[in-house]
Amino acid sequence: MSYTSDTAPDLDPEYKKYFEEFYKLSDTAPPAGTAETYAEEFTDDATFIMGGNFNKEIIKMRKGMWEKVASRKHKAHKIYTFGPGSDEVMLYGDVEYGMKDGSKAGKEWAARAKMVKEGGKVKMSFYQVYLSG
């Protein structure tokens, strides 16, 4: 499945590939989708903000994201750049959740990310997610 359906024409192809893989990983439940593997997608000094939660402890936040959730499915509808050659992007999409209590939920989201190419690998040094409702 493609996790991005529409991208800005000036988006670095490595960033598009990164987000396709990042959201696949994000949707992989523990133990296969370990918090440590998820954290490797960020620089060591990355800032991660989700909703109103600011956290530099990405592993701790990642574990908390699965406390009540049994499954999740992200779809990034669009990635916007801040211009040609920019290392910052905005994303817009939705996510569906299967909760551990058997219920289902979903939200629209937007995110801002600052990208870094570190040791031949793309990572995020900043990631802020805005959730609806």
C-alpha positions in Angstrom: 0.0 0.0 0.0 1.2 3.5 -0.7 1.0 5.7 2.4 1.2 8.9 0.3 -1.3 9.5 -2.4 -0.3 13.0 -3.6 3.0 14.8 -3.1 4.4 18.2 -4.1 6.4 18.0 -7.3 9.4 19.5 -5.6 9.5 16.9 -2.8 12.8 15.1 -2.4 12.1 11.5 -3.6 14.0 10.2 -0.5 11.5 12.0 1.8 8.6 10.5 0.0 10.1 7.0 0.4 10.9 7.8 4.1 7.3 8.7 4.9 5.9 5.6 3.1 8.2 3.4 5.3 7.7 5.5 8.4 3.9 5.1 8.4 4.2 1.4 7.7 6.4 1.2 10.8 4.1 3.4 12.7 1.2 1.1 12.0 3.1 -2.0 13.0 2.0 -3.2 16.5 4.4 -4.3 19.1 6.3 -6.6 19.4 7.1 -6.4 15.7 7.0 -2.6 15.7 9.2 -2.0 18.6 9.5 1.4 20.2 13.3 1.3 19.7 13.0 0.6 15.9 10.5 3.5 15.7 12.9 5.8 17.6 15.7 5.1 15.1 13.6 7.1 12.5 14.5 10.2 14.5 17.8 12.0 15.2 19.2 11.5 18.7 18.2 15.1 19.6 14.8 15.1 17.9 11.8 16.9 19.2 8.5 15.0 19.0 5.2 16.7 19.7 1.9 14.9 19.4 -1.3 16.7 20.2 -0.5 18.6 23.4 2.3 16.2 24.4 5.8 17.4 24.0 8.4 14.7 24.5 12.0 14.1 23.7 11.6 10.5 25.0 10.4 9.0 21.8 10.5 5.4 23.0 8.3 6.3 26.0 5.8 8.1 23.8 5.7 5.3 21.3 5.0 2.7 24.0 2.2 5.0 25.3 0.7 5.2 21.8 -0.1 1.5 21.9 -1.5 1.2 25.4 -5.2 1.3 24.3 -4.7 0.6 20.6 -4.6 -2.8 19.0 -4.2 -1.6 15.4 -3.8 1.6 13.4 -3.8 2.5 9.8 -2.4 5.8 8.6 -3.1 7.3 5.2 -1.2 10.4 4.2 -3.2 12.1 1.6 -0.8 14.9 0.7 2.7 16.1 1.5 3.5 19.8 1.0 7.0 21.2 0.9 8.2 24.6 2.0 9.7 25.1 -1.4 12.3 23.5 -3.7 15.2 22.1 -1.8 13.5 22.6 1.6 14.1 20.1 4.4 10.7 20.9 6.0 7.4 19.4 5.0 3.7 19.4 6.0 1.6 16.3 5.8 -2.2 15.8 5.9 -4.0 12.5 6.4 -6.2 10.3 8.5 -5.7 7.4 10.8 -8.1 4.6 11.8 -7.7 2.8 15.1 -8.8 -0.6 16.3 -9.0 -0.3 20.0 -8.2 -3.1 22.5 -11.7 -2.9 23.8 -13.1 -3.8 20.3 -14.2 -0.4 19.4 -13.0 1.6 16.4 -12.0 5.2 16.1 -10.5 7.6 13.6 -9.0 11.0 13.3 -7.7 13.5 10.7 -4.2 14.7 11.3 -1.6 17.1 10.0 2.1 17.1 10.8 5.1 19.3 10.4 8.5 17.6 10.0 12.1 18.7 9.6 14.1 16.2 7.7 17.8 15.4 8.1 20.1 13.2 6.0 22.3 11.5 8.5 24.9 8.9 7.6 23.2 8.1 4.3 19.8 7.8 6.0 16.8 10.1 6.2 15.6 10.9 9.7 13.4 13.5 11.4 14.9 16.0 13.8 11.5 17.6 14.5 8.0 16.1 14.2 4.8 17.7 15.4 1.4 16.0 14.9 -1.8 17.9 15.1 -4.9 15.7 15.7 -8.5 16.6 15.1 -11.2 15.9 17.8 
